[in-house]
Amino acid sequence: MARDVLLGLLVVVAVAGAAPLLIGIYQYLLVGLHAHRHHLDETGPDLPRTAVLIPAWNEADVLATTIHQLMRLDYPRDRLVVVVVDDASTDATGEVLAALAAEHPGMVVHLRREDGGQGKAHTLNHGLRALLADGWMEALLVMDADVVYEPDSLRRMARHLADPEVGAVTAYIKEGSEGGSYLTRFVAYEYVTAQAAARRSQHAIGAIACLAGGAQLHSRANLEALGGQIDTSTLAEDTITTFETQRAGRKVVFEPHAVVWAEEPGDITGLWKQRLRWARGNVQVTRRYKGQWLRPSTVHRLGSVTFALLWFATLLLPVVMITSAAALVALWGLDRDLSTDAFRALWIVNALGFVFTTTFALLLDPSTTRRAWKEAVLFPGVISLFVILHACVPAVFRSAAGAATDLTGIRLGTEGSDLFLLAAYLWVAVCMPASWLAKRIDQAGFRRLAGVLVYVVGYGPILCAVTFAAYVAEARGAEQRWDKTVKTGKVAART
Protein backbone atom coordinates (compact mmCIF):
# COMPACT_ATOMS: atom_id res chain seq x y z
CA MET A 1 0.00 0.00 0.00
CA ALA A 2 2.73 2.44 1.00
CA ARG A 3 4.64 1.54 -2.17
CA ASP A 4 1.60 2.26 -4.33
CA VAL A 5 1.14 5.65 -2.66
CA LEU A 6 4.82 6.46 -3.22
CA LEU A 7 4.65 5.44 -6.87
CA GLY A 8 1.50 7.49 -7.39
CA LEU A 9 3.11 10.52 -5.78
CA LEU A 10 6.22 10.16 -7.95
CA VAL A 11 4.10 9.95 -11.10
CA VAL A 12 2.28 13.14 -10.14
CA VAL A 13 5.54 14.99 -9.45
CA ALA A 14 7.09 13.73 -12.68
CA VAL A 15 4.15 14.71 -14.87
CA ALA A 16 3.85 18.05 -13.04
CA GLY A 17 6.93 19.03 -15.00
CA ALA A 18 4.50 19.88 -17.79
CA ALA A 19 2.56 22.33 -15.59
CA PRO A 20 4.45 25.46 -16.76
CA LEU A 21 3.64 24.69 -20.39
CA LEU A 22 -0.01 24.02 -19.52
CA ILE A 23 -0.11 27.38 -17.75
CA GLY A 24 1.51 28.85 -20.86
CA ILE A 25 -1.33 27.50 -22.97
CA TYR A 26 -3.83 28.96 -20.52
CA GLN A 27 -2.05 32.30 -20.73
CA TYR A 28 -2.18 32.29 -24.52
CA LEU A 29 -5.87 31.48 -24.46
CA LEU A 30 -6.35 34.56 -22.28
CA VAL A 31 -4.86 36.67 -25.07
CA GLY A 32 -8.17 36.33 -26.89
CA LEU A 33 -9.82 38.33 -24.11
CA HIS A 34 -7.66 41.33 -25.02
CA ALA A 35 -9.98 42.02 -27.94
CA HIS A 36 -12.73 42.76 -25.41
CA ARG A 37 -10.62 44.26 -22.61
CA HIS A 38 -8.24 46.49 -24.57
CA HIS A 39 -9.26 49.72 -22.79
CA LEU A 40 -9.67 51.60 -26.09
CA ASP A 41 -13.27 52.53 -25.23
CA GLU A 42 -11.96 54.66 -22.36
CA THR A 43 -9.23 56.40 -24.37
CA GLY A 44 -9.36 59.82 -25.99
CA PRO A 45 -7.25 62.41 -27.82
CA ASP A 46 -5.23 63.09 -24.70
CA LEU A 47 -1.87 64.78 -25.31
CA PRO A 48 -0.56 65.70 -21.86
CA ARG A 49 2.57 67.79 -21.46
CA THR A 50 5.11 64.98 -21.33
CA ALA A 51 8.65 64.93 -20.00
CA VAL A 52 10.83 62.11 -21.30
CA LEU A 53 13.28 60.98 -18.63
CA ILE A 54 16.39 59.09 -19.78
CA PRO A 55 19.05 57.76 -17.38
CA ALA A 56 22.43 57.67 -19.08
CA TRP A 57 25.82 56.33 -18.09
CA ASN A 58 28.41 56.24 -20.89
CA GLU A 59 25.78 56.27 -23.63
CA ALA A 60 27.60 58.42 -26.19
CA ASP A 61 27.19 55.74 -28.89
CA VAL A 62 23.40 55.59 -28.71
CA LEU A 63 22.03 58.90 -27.40
CA ALA A 64 22.08 60.85 -30.66
CA THR A 65 19.99 58.23 -32.48
CA THR A 66 17.56 57.89 -29.59
CA ILE A 67 16.95 61.63 -29.21
CA HIS A 68 16.75 62.34 -32.94
CA GLN A 69 14.05 59.67 -33.12
CA LEU A 70 12.22 61.28 -30.19
CA MET A 71 12.24 64.57 -32.11
CA ARG A 72 10.40 62.74 -34.91
CA LEU A 73 7.55 61.64 -32.65
CA ASP A 74 4.06 62.43 -33.86
CA TYR A 75 3.50 64.57 -30.79
CA PRO A 76 3.14 68.37 -30.35
CA ARG A 77 6.62 69.82 -29.86
CA ASP A 78 5.36 72.35 -27.34
CA ARG A 79 4.11 69.47 -25.18
CA LEU A 80 7.35 67.48 -25.13
CA VAL A 81 10.69 67.87 -23.39
CA VAL A 82 13.53 65.35 -23.14
CA VAL A 83 15.54 65.30 -19.90
CA VAL A 84 18.71 63.20 -19.87
CA VAL A 85 20.29 62.49 -16.49
CA ASP A 86 23.99 61.92 -17.05
CA ASP A 87 25.09 59.55 -14.27
CA ALA A 88 28.70 60.82 -14.02
CA SER A 89 29.59 59.42 -17.44
CA THR A 90 33.27 59.12 -18.29
CA ASP A 91 32.91 58.96 -22.08
CA ALA A 92 31.67 61.61 -24.52
CA THR A 93 28.08 61.54 -23.25
CA GLY A 94 28.33 65.15 -22.01
CA GLU A 95 29.63 66.43 -25.35
CA VAL A 96 26.95 64.56 -27.28
CA LEU A 97 24.23 66.01 -25.04
CA ALA A 98 25.61 69.52 -25.35
CA ALA A 99 25.40 69.25 -29.13
CA LEU A 100 21.87 67.85 -28.98
CA ALA A 101 20.71 70.58 -26.58
CA ALA A 102 22.10 73.20 -28.97
CA GLU A 103 20.38 71.52 -31.91
CA HIS A 104 17.03 71.31 -30.08
CA PRO A 105 16.97 74.31 -27.72
CA GLY A 106 14.42 74.03 -24.93
CA MET A 107 13.52 70.47 -25.89
CA VAL A 108 16.64 68.61 -24.73
CA VAL A 109 17.81 69.18 -21.17
CA HIS A 110 21.07 67.80 -19.72
CA LEU A 111 21.22 67.08 -15.98
CA ARG A 112 24.43 65.64 -14.57
CA ARG A 113 25.04 63.68 -11.40
CA GLU A 114 28.61 64.03 -10.20
CA ASP A 115 28.22 61.21 -7.68
CA GLY A 116 27.13 58.39 -9.99
CA GLY A 117 27.28 54.63 -10.14
CA GLN A 118 24.44 53.90 -7.71
CA GLY A 119 22.14 52.41 -10.30
CA LYS A 120 19.26 53.28 -12.57
CA ALA A 121 16.71 54.04 -9.84
CA HIS A 122 18.92 56.65 -8.16
CA THR A 123 19.58 58.26 -11.54
CA LEU A 124 15.87 58.42 -12.31
CA ASN A 125 15.10 59.94 -8.93
CA HIS A 126 17.61 62.73 -9.57
CA GLY A 127 15.66 63.76 -12.66
CA LEU A 128 12.27 63.08 -11.13
CA ARG A 129 12.88 65.48 -8.25
CA ALA A 130 13.70 68.27 -10.69
CA LEU A 131 10.66 67.57 -12.87
CA LEU A 132 8.16 67.35 -10.01
CA ALA A 133 9.48 70.62 -8.56
CA ASP A 134 8.20 72.27 -11.74
CA GLY A 135 4.46 72.35 -12.44
CA TRP A 136 4.79 71.98 -16.23
CA MET A 137 4.88 68.17 -16.50
CA GLU A 138 1.55 66.31 -16.72
CA ALA A 139 2.99 62.92 -17.70
CA LEU A 140 6.40 61.27 -17.53
CA LEU A 141 7.85 58.81 -20.03
CA VAL A 142 10.67 56.77 -18.49
CA MET A 143 12.85 55.11 -21.11
CA ASP A 144 16.35 53.76 -21.70
CA ALA A 145 19.08 55.59 -23.56
CA ASP A 146 19.28 53.00 -26.34
CA VAL A 147 15.64 52.42 -27.28
CA VAL A 148 14.07 53.87 -30.42
CA TYR A 149 10.38 54.84 -30.51
CA GLU A 150 8.26 54.55 -33.63
CA PRO A 151 6.70 57.95 -34.49
CA ASP A 152 3.16 57.13 -33.33
CA SER A 153 4.14 55.22 -30.18
CA LEU A 154 3.89 58.00 -27.59
CA ARG A 155 0.57 59.22 -28.96
CA ARG A 156 -0.82 55.69 -28.78
CA MET A 157 0.36 55.34 -25.18
CA ALA A 158 -0.79 58.79 -24.05
CA ARG A 159 -4.39 58.29 -25.21
CA HIS A 160 -4.92 55.86 -22.32
CA LEU A 161 -4.23 58.62 -19.79
CA ALA A 162 -7.56 60.19 -20.84
CA ASP A 163 -8.98 57.70 -18.34
CA PRO A 164 -8.23 59.16 -14.88
CA GLU A 165 -8.16 55.63 -13.43
CA VAL A 166 -5.03 54.79 -15.46
CA GLY A 167 -1.78 55.38 -13.63
CA ALA A 168 0.72 54.00 -16.14
CA VAL A 169 1.00 52.65 -19.68
CA THR A 170 3.64 50.45 -21.26
CA ALA A 171 4.49 49.57 -24.87
CA TYR A 172 5.59 46.58 -26.93
CA ILE A 173 9.38 46.32 -26.77
CA LYS A 174 10.82 44.52 -29.81
CA GLU A 175 14.40 43.41 -30.35
CA GLY A 176 15.74 45.47 -33.22
CA SER A 177 19.49 44.96 -33.63
CA GLU A 178 20.40 45.41 -37.27
CA GLY A 179 22.60 42.53 -38.38
CA GLY A 180 22.14 40.90 -34.99
CA SER A 181 23.47 37.55 -33.83
CA TYR A 182 21.77 34.21 -33.39
CA LEU A 183 21.13 35.24 -29.77
CA THR A 184 19.28 38.45 -30.67
CA ARG A 185 17.00 36.37 -32.89
CA PHE A 186 16.26 34.12 -29.92
CA VAL A 187 15.51 37.26 -27.86
CA ALA A 188 13.31 38.62 -30.66
CA TYR A 189 11.16 35.50 -30.51
CA GLU A 190 11.23 35.45 -26.70
CA TYR A 191 9.85 39.01 -26.65
CA VAL A 192 6.87 37.91 -28.73
CA THR A 193 6.03 35.35 -26.05
CA ALA A 194 6.92 37.54 -23.04
CA GLN A 195 5.34 40.77 -24.28
CA ALA A 196 3.04 40.51 -27.28
CA ALA A 197 1.40 37.44 -25.73
CA ALA A 198 2.08 37.57 -21.97
CA ARG A 199 1.37 41.27 -21.47
CA ARG A 200 -1.82 41.02 -23.52
CA SER A 201 -3.05 38.22 -21.27
CA GLN A 202 -2.05 40.15 -18.12
CA HIS A 203 -3.87 43.20 -19.43
CA ALA A 204 -6.93 41.04 -20.04
CA ILE A 205 -7.02 39.85 -16.40
CA GLY A 206 -6.27 43.36 -15.11
CA ALA A 207 -2.88 42.59 -13.51
CA ILE A 208 0.33 43.62 -15.27
CA ALA A 209 3.51 42.11 -13.84
CA CYS A 210 5.95 44.75 -15.00
CA LEU A 211 6.09 47.96 -16.99
CA ALA A 212 8.79 47.57 -19.64
CA GLY A 213 11.90 49.33 -18.39
CA GLY A 214 12.33 51.17 -21.69
CA ALA A 215 8.71 52.29 -22.04
CA GLN A 216 6.89 53.53 -18.93
CA LEU A 217 4.41 56.37 -19.29
CA HIS A 218 3.10 57.64 -15.93
CA SER A 219 0.54 60.27 -15.09
CA ARG A 220 1.85 62.96 -12.77
CA ALA A 221 -0.84 61.99 -10.26
CA ASN A 222 0.48 58.43 -10.20
CA LEU A 223 4.06 59.56 -9.59
CA GLU A 224 3.00 61.84 -6.77
CA ALA A 225 0.91 59.06 -5.20
CA LEU A 226 4.01 56.84 -5.32
CA GLY A 227 5.83 59.39 -3.21
CA GLY A 228 7.55 61.14 -6.08
CA GLN A 229 10.40 58.64 -6.28
CA ILE A 230 11.39 55.26 -7.67
CA ASP A 231 12.17 52.35 -5.33
CA THR A 232 15.93 51.90 -4.77
CA SER A 233 15.89 48.90 -2.43
CA THR A 234 15.71 46.16 -5.08
CA LEU A 235 16.97 45.30 -8.56
CA ALA A 236 13.39 45.48 -9.86
CA GLU A 237 12.44 49.14 -9.54
CA ASP A 238 10.15 48.93 -12.58
CA THR A 239 8.25 45.93 -11.15
CA ILE A 240 7.88 47.60 -7.76
CA THR A 241 6.48 50.70 -9.47
CA THR A 242 4.06 48.51 -11.44
CA PHE A 243 2.85 46.65 -8.37
CA GLU A 244 2.48 49.77 -6.22
CA THR A 245 0.49 51.55 -8.92
CA GLN A 246 -2.02 48.70 -9.07
CA ARG A 247 -2.10 48.10 -5.32
CA ALA A 248 -3.23 51.70 -4.93
CA GLY A 249 -6.18 51.03 -7.26
CA ARG A 250 -4.81 52.62 -10.45
CA LYS A 251 -4.77 50.71 -13.73
CA VAL A 252 -1.65 49.72 -15.64
CA VAL A 253 -2.27 49.35 -19.38
CA PHE A 254 -0.38 47.50 -22.12
CA GLU A 255 -0.58 49.18 -25.54
CA PRO A 256 0.56 46.55 -28.09
CA HIS A 257 0.45 48.95 -31.04
CA ALA A 258 2.98 51.32 -29.51
CA VAL A 259 6.21 49.74 -30.73
CA VAL A 260 9.62 50.47 -29.25
CA TRP A 261 12.81 48.94 -30.64
CA ALA A 262 15.69 47.92 -28.38
CA GLU A 263 19.16 46.50 -28.81
CA GLU A 264 19.61 43.37 -26.72
CA PRO A 265 22.82 41.50 -25.79
CA GLY A 266 24.41 39.65 -28.68
CA ASP A 267 26.33 37.14 -26.58
CA ILE A 268 25.51 34.77 -23.72
CA THR A 269 27.70 36.61 -21.23
CA GLY A 270 25.83 39.89 -21.73
CA LEU A 271 22.45 38.16 -21.72
CA TRP A 272 23.28 36.27 -18.52
CA LYS A 273 24.29 39.48 -16.74
CA GLN A 274 21.13 41.28 -17.81
CA ARG A 275 18.75 38.43 -17.02
CA LEU A 276 20.38 37.63 -13.68
CA ARG A 277 19.58 41.17 -12.58
CA TRP A 278 15.99 40.75 -13.74
CA ALA A 279 15.60 37.32 -12.13
CA ARG A 280 17.06 38.46 -8.80
CA GLY A 281 14.66 41.39 -8.90
CA ASN A 282 11.73 38.99 -9.36
CA VAL A 283 12.86 36.90 -6.40
CA GLN A 284 13.07 40.07 -4.30
CA VAL A 285 9.62 41.20 -5.43
CA THR A 286 8.16 37.78 -4.59
CA ARG A 287 9.46 38.03 -1.03
CA ARG A 288 8.46 41.65 -0.64
CA TYR A 289 4.84 40.95 -1.54
CA LYS A 290 4.55 37.58 0.17
CA GLY A 291 1.33 38.66 1.86
CA GLN A 292 -0.32 39.41 -1.47
CA TRP A 293 -0.16 36.11 -3.31
CA LEU A 294 -3.48 34.25 -3.65
CA ARG A 295 -5.26 36.88 -1.57
CA PRO A 296 -7.96 38.44 -3.76
CA SER A 297 -8.57 42.14 -3.30
CA THR A 298 -11.37 44.49 -4.28
CA VAL A 299 -8.73 47.10 -5.16
CA HIS A 300 -6.46 45.17 -7.55
CA ARG A 301 -6.07 41.81 -9.31
CA LEU A 302 -2.52 41.00 -8.23
CA GLY A 303 -3.83 38.56 -5.62
CA SER A 304 -5.85 36.51 -8.09
CA VAL A 305 -5.21 32.82 -8.71
CA THR A 306 -4.59 33.45 -12.41
CA PHE A 307 -1.91 36.08 -11.78
CA ALA A 308 -0.20 33.81 -9.24
CA LEU A 309 -0.16 30.97 -11.78
CA LEU A 310 1.40 33.21 -14.43
CA TRP A 311 3.99 34.63 -12.04
CA PHE A 312 5.12 31.41 -10.37
CA ALA A 313 5.08 29.33 -13.58
CA THR A 314 8.16 31.30 -14.56
CA LEU A 315 9.73 31.91 -11.17
CA LEU A 316 9.53 28.28 -10.03
CA LEU A 317 10.31 26.65 -13.37
CA PRO A 318 13.80 25.45 -12.30
CA VAL A 319 12.30 23.83 -9.19
CA VAL A 320 9.66 22.08 -11.27
CA MET A 321 12.25 20.82 -13.76
CA ILE A 322 14.56 19.43 -11.07
CA THR A 323 11.82 17.71 -9.08
CA SER A 324 10.28 16.24 -12.23
CA ALA A 325 13.62 14.75 -13.28
CA ALA A 326 14.25 13.42 -9.77
CA ALA A 327 10.82 11.76 -9.70
CA LEU A 328 11.43 10.12 -13.08
CA VAL A 329 14.77 8.73 -11.91
CA ALA A 330 13.19 7.40 -8.70
CA LEU A 331 10.47 5.72 -10.76
CA TRP A 332 13.14 4.25 -13.02
CA GLY A 333 14.62 2.52 -10.01
CA LEU A 334 11.28 1.34 -8.57
CA ASP A 335 9.09 0.51 -11.57
CA ARG A 336 10.64 0.71 -15.05
CA ASP A 337 7.36 0.41 -16.95
CA LEU A 338 5.63 3.06 -14.85
CA SER A 339 8.59 5.39 -15.29
CA THR A 340 8.30 5.00 -19.07
CA ASP A 341 4.59 5.82 -18.97
CA ALA A 342 5.19 8.91 -16.82
CA PHE A 343 8.04 10.00 -19.07
CA ARG A 344 5.89 9.69 -22.20
CA ALA A 345 2.98 11.53 -20.57
CA LEU A 346 5.29 14.38 -19.53
CA TRP A 347 6.86 14.86 -22.92
CA ILE A 348 3.68 14.39 -24.94
CA VAL A 349 2.09 17.22 -22.96
CA ASN A 350 5.28 19.25 -23.41
CA ALA A 351 5.16 18.57 -27.13
CA LEU A 352 1.54 19.68 -27.46
CA GLY A 353 2.24 22.79 -25.42
CA PHE A 354 5.33 23.61 -27.45
CA VAL A 355 3.51 23.25 -30.77
CA PHE A 356 0.56 25.35 -29.59
CA THR A 357 2.52 28.20 -28.00
CA THR A 358 5.07 28.38 -30.82
CA THR A 359 2.42 28.45 -33.54
CA PHE A 360 0.41 31.04 -31.62
CA ALA A 361 3.43 33.29 -31.08
CA LEU A 362 4.58 33.09 -34.68
CA LEU A 363 1.10 34.08 -35.90
CA LEU A 364 0.98 36.94 -33.39
CA ASP A 365 3.96 38.79 -34.86
CA PRO A 366 4.56 37.88 -38.53
CA SER A 367 7.52 40.25 -38.95
CA THR A 368 9.42 38.50 -36.15
CA THR A 369 8.33 35.14 -37.56
CA ARG A 370 10.10 35.89 -40.83
CA ARG A 371 13.25 36.85 -38.95
CA ALA A 372 13.41 34.26 -36.17
CA TRP A 373 11.33 31.23 -37.17
CA LYS A 374 14.32 28.90 -36.85
CA GLU A 375 15.01 30.12 -33.31
CA ALA A 376 11.34 29.68 -32.45
CA VAL A 377 11.42 26.05 -33.56
CA LEU A 378 14.72 25.40 -31.77
CA PHE A 379 13.79 27.35 -28.62
CA PRO A 380 13.80 24.17 -26.44
CA GLY A 381 16.95 22.87 -28.15
CA VAL A 382 17.78 20.00 -30.48
CA ILE A 383 18.14 17.50 -27.64
CA SER A 384 14.70 18.33 -26.23
CA LEU A 385 13.17 18.00 -29.69
CA PHE A 386 14.89 14.60 -29.96
CA VAL A 387 13.43 13.59 -26.58
CA ILE A 388 9.98 14.76 -27.75
CA LEU A 389 10.34 12.57 -30.84
CA HIS A 390 11.31 9.60 -28.67
CA ALA A 391 8.33 10.11 -26.35
CA CYS A 392 5.66 10.94 -28.91
CA VAL A 393 6.53 8.64 -31.81
CA PRO A 394 8.71 5.84 -30.41
CA ALA A 395 8.25 3.81 -33.59
CA VAL A 396 9.92 6.51 -35.66
CA PHE A 397 12.68 6.75 -33.08
CA ARG A 398 13.22 2.98 -33.12
CA SER A 399 13.40 3.02 -36.91
CA ALA A 400 15.95 5.81 -36.82
CA ALA A 401 17.95 3.98 -34.14
CA GLY A 402 17.85 0.80 -36.24
CA ALA A 403 19.07 2.69 -39.30
CA ALA A 404 21.88 4.16 -37.23
CA THR A 405 22.83 0.68 -36.02
CA ASP A 406 22.89 -0.64 -39.58
CA LEU A 407 25.03 2.29 -40.64
CA THR A 408 27.54 2.20 -37.79
CA GLY A 409 27.36 -1.42 -36.68
CA ILE A 410 26.99 -0.21 -33.08
CA ARG A 411 24.18 -1.79 -31.08
CA LEU A 412 23.28 -0.36 -27.68
CA GLY A 413 21.96 -3.52 -26.07
CA THR A 414 19.67 -3.61 -23.03
CA GLU A 415 22.11 -1.86 -20.72
CA GLY A 416 22.84 0.85 -23.26
CA SER A 417 19.11 1.40 -23.87
CA ASP A 418 18.50 1.74 -20.15
CA LEU A 419 21.27 4.30 -19.82
CA PHE A 420 19.90 6.24 -22.77
CA LEU A 421 16.45 6.25 -21.17
CA LEU A 422 17.92 7.44 -17.87
CA ALA A 423 19.72 10.25 -19.67
CA ALA A 424 16.44 11.29 -21.28
CA TYR A 425 14.79 11.35 -17.84
CA LEU A 426 17.58 13.51 -16.46
CA TRP A 427 17.62 15.94 -19.38
CA VAL A 428 14.77 17.99 -17.89
CA ALA A 429 17.23 19.10 -15.21
CA VAL A 430 20.62 18.57 -16.89
CA CYS A 431 19.82 21.16 -19.59
CA MET A 432 20.37 23.91 -17.00
CA PRO A 433 24.01 23.09 -16.13
CA ALA A 434 24.55 22.54 -19.86
CA SER A 435 23.35 26.13 -20.38
CA TRP A 436 25.77 27.32 -17.72
CA LEU A 437 28.52 25.50 -19.63
CA ALA A 438 27.55 27.42 -22.78
CA LYS A 439 27.99 30.65 -20.84
CA ARG A 440 31.43 29.59 -19.62
CA ILE A 441 32.49 28.70 -23.16
CA ASP A 442 31.24 32.09 -24.34
CA GLN A 443 33.21 33.83 -21.59
CA ALA A 444 36.33 31.95 -22.67
CA GLY A 445 36.01 33.54 -26.11
CA PHE A 446 34.72 30.50 -28.04
CA ARG A 447 31.50 32.22 -29.09
CA ARG A 448 30.81 30.16 -32.17
CA LEU A 449 31.05 26.98 -30.17
CA ALA A 450 28.83 28.53 -27.48
CA GLY A 451 26.29 29.41 -30.18
CA VAL A 452 26.21 25.85 -31.47
CA LEU A 453 25.68 24.63 -27.90
CA VAL A 454 22.74 27.01 -27.43
CA TYR A 455 20.98 25.50 -30.43
CA VAL A 456 21.67 22.02 -29.06
CA VAL A 457 20.74 22.75 -25.43
CA GLY A 458 18.08 25.38 -26.12
CA TYR A 459 17.51 29.05 -25.33
CA GLY A 460 14.69 28.31 -22.87
CA PRO A 461 17.02 26.32 -20.58
CA ILE A 462 19.37 29.33 -20.44
CA LEU A 463 16.58 31.42 -18.93
CA CYS A 464 15.84 28.64 -16.43
CA ALA A 465 19.51 28.40 -15.50
CA VAL A 466 19.64 32.16 -14.93
CA THR A 467 16.62 31.93 -12.62
CA PHE A 468 18.34 29.16 -10.65
CA ALA A 469 21.47 31.32 -10.45
CA ALA A 470 19.26 34.09 -9.05
CA TYR A 471 18.09 31.74 -6.29
CA VAL A 472 21.71 31.06 -5.39
CA ALA A 473 22.75 34.72 -5.51
CA GLU A 474 19.89 35.74 -3.23
CA ALA A 475 20.55 32.87 -0.82
CA ARG A 476 24.21 33.88 -0.63
CA GLY A 477 23.32 37.53 -0.14
CA ALA A 478 25.46 38.47 -3.14
CA GLU A 479 26.18 42.14 -3.73
CA GLN A 480 23.23 43.90 -5.33
CA ARG A 481 24.75 45.51 -8.41
CA TRP A 482 23.01 47.20 -11.32
CA ASP A 483 25.27 45.92 -14.12
CA LYS A 484 24.77 47.97 -17.24
CA THR A 485 24.44 46.15 -20.56
CA VAL A 486 26.73 47.68 -23.16
CA LYS A 487 24.87 48.97 -26.24
CA THR A 488 26.32 50.11 -29.55
CA GLY A 489 23.42 51.77 -31.40
CA LYS A 490 22.67 48.87 -33.78
CA VAL A 491 18.94 49.45 -33.44
CA ALA A 492 19.00 52.62 -35.56
CA ALA A 493 18.34 50.93 -38.87
CA ARG A 494 15.28 49.06 -37.63
CA THR A 495 12.96 52.09 -37.82
Rosetta blueprint (number, residue, H / E / L):
1 M L
2 A H
3 R H
4 D H
5 V H
6 L H
7 L H
8 G H
9 L H
10 L H
11 V H
12 V H
13 V H
14 A H
15 V H
16 A H
17 G H
18 A H
19 A H
20 P H
21 L H
22 L H
23 I H
24 G H
25 I H
26 Y H
27 Q H
28 Y H
29 L H
30 L H
31 V H
32 G H
33 L H
34 H H
35 A H
36 H L
37 R L
38 H L
39 H L
40 L H
41 D H
42 E H
43 T L
44 G L
45 P L
46 D L
47 L L
48 P L
49 R L
50 T E
51 A E
52 V E
53 L E
54 I E
55 P E
56 A E
57 W L
58 N L
59 E L
60 A L
61 D L
62 V L
63 L H
64 A H
65 T H
66 T H
67 I H
68 H H
69 Q H
70 L H
71 M L
72 R L
73 L L
74 D L
75 Y L
76 P L
77 R H
78 D H
79 R H
80 L E
81 V E
82 V E
83 V E
84 V E
85 V E
86 D E
87 D E
88 A L
89 S L
90 T L
91 D L
92 A L
93 T H
94 G H
95 E H
96 V H
97 L H
98 A H
99 A H
100 L H
101 A H
102 A H
103 E H
104 H L
105 P L
106 G L
107 M L
108 V E
109 V E
110 H E
111 L E
112 R E
113 R E
114 E L
115 D L
116 G L
117 G L
118 Q L
119 G L
120 K H
121 A H
122 H H
123 T H
124 L H
125 N H
126 H H
127 G H
128 L H
129 R H
130 A H
131 L H
132 L H
133 A L
134 D L
135 G L
136 W L
137 M L
138 E L
139 A E
140 L E
141 L E
142 V E
143 M L
144 D L
145 A L
146 D L
147 V L
148 V E
149 Y E
150 E L
151 P L
152 D L
153 S H
154 L H
155 R H
156 R H
157 M H
158 A H
159 R H
160 H H
161 L H
162 A H
163 D L
164 P L
165 E L
166 V E
167 G E
168 A E
169 V E
170 T E
171 A E
172 Y E
173 I E
174 K E
175 E E
176 G L
177 S L
178 E L
179 G L
180 G L
181 S L
182 Y H
183 L H
184 T H
185 R H
186 F H
187 V H
188 A H
189 Y H
190 E H
191 Y H
192 V H
193 T H
194 A H
195 Q H
196 A H
197 A H
198 A H
199 R H
200 R H
201 S H
202 Q H
203 H H
204 A H
205 I H
206 G L
207 A L
208 I L
209 A L
210 C L
211 L L
212 A L
213 G L
214 G L
215 A L
216 Q E
217 L E
218 H E
219 S E
220 R H
221 A H
222 N H
223 L H
224 E H
225 A H
226 L L
227 G L
228 G L
229 Q L
230 I L
231 D L
232 T L
233 S L
234 T L
235 L L
236 A L
237 E H
238 D H
239 T H
240 I H
241 T H
242 T H
243 F H
244 E H
245 T H
246 Q H
247 R H
248 A L
249 G L
250 R L
251 K E
252 V E
253 V E
254 F E
255 E E
256 P E
257 H E
258 A E
259 V E
260 V E
261 W E
262 A E
263 E L
264 E L
265 P L
266 G L
267 D L
268 I H
269 T H
270 G H
271 L H
272 W H
273 K H
274 Q H
275 R H
276 L H
277 R H
278 W H
279 A H
280 R H
281 G H
282 N H
283 V H
284 Q H
285 V H
286 T H
287 R H
288 R H
289 Y L
290 K L
291 G L
292 Q L
293 W L
294 L L
295 R L
296 P L
297 S L
298 T L
299 V L
300 H L
301 R L
302 L L
303 G L
304 S L
305 V H
306 T H
307 F H
308 A H
309 L H
310 L H
311 W H
312 F H
313 A H
314 T H
315 L H
316 L L
317 L H
318 P H
319 V H
320 V H
321 M H
322 I H
323 T H
324 S H
325 A H
326 A H
327 A H
328 L H
329 V H
330 A H
331 L H
332 W H
333 G H
334 L H
335 D L
336 R H
337 D H
338 L H
339 S H
340 T H
341 D H
342 A H
343 F H
344 R H
345 A H
346 L H
347 W H
348 I H
349 V H
350 N H
351 A H
352 L H
353 G H
354 F H
355 V H
356 F H
357 T H
358 T H
359 T H
360 F H
361 A H
362 L H
363 L H
364 L H
365 D L
366 P H
367 S H
368 T H
369 T H
370 R H
371 R H
372 A H
373 W H
374 K H
375 E H
376 A H
377 V H
378 L L
379 F L
380 P L
381 G L
382 V H
383 I H
384 S H
385 L H
386 F H
387 V H
388 I H
389 L H
390 H H
391 A H
392 C H
393 V L
394 P H
395 A H
396 V H
397 F H
398 R H
399 S H
400 A H
401 A H
402 G H
403 A H
404 A H
405 T H
406 D H
407 L H
408 T H
409 G L
410 I L
411 R L
412 L L
413 G H
414 T H
415 E H
416 G H
417 S H
418 D H
419 L H
420 F H
421 L H
422 L H
423 A H
424 A H
425 Y H
426 L H
427 W H
428 V H
429 A H
430 V H
431 C H
432 M H
433 P H
434 A H
435 S H
436 W H
437 L H
438 A H
439 K H
440 R H
441 I H
442 D H
443 Q H
444 A L
445 G L
446 F L
447 R H
448 R H
449 L H
450 A H
451 G H
452 V H
453 L H
454 V H
455 Y H
456 V H
457 V H
458 G L
459 Y H
460 G H
461 P H
462 I H
463 L H
464 C H
465 A H
466 V H
467 T H
468 F H
469 A H
470 A H
471 Y H
472 V H
473 A H
474 E H
475 A H
476 R H
477 G L
478 A L
479 E L
480 Q L
481 R L
482 W L
483 D L
484 K L
485 T L
486 V L
487 K L
488 T L
489 G L
490 K H
491 V H
492 A H
493 A H
494 R H
495 T L
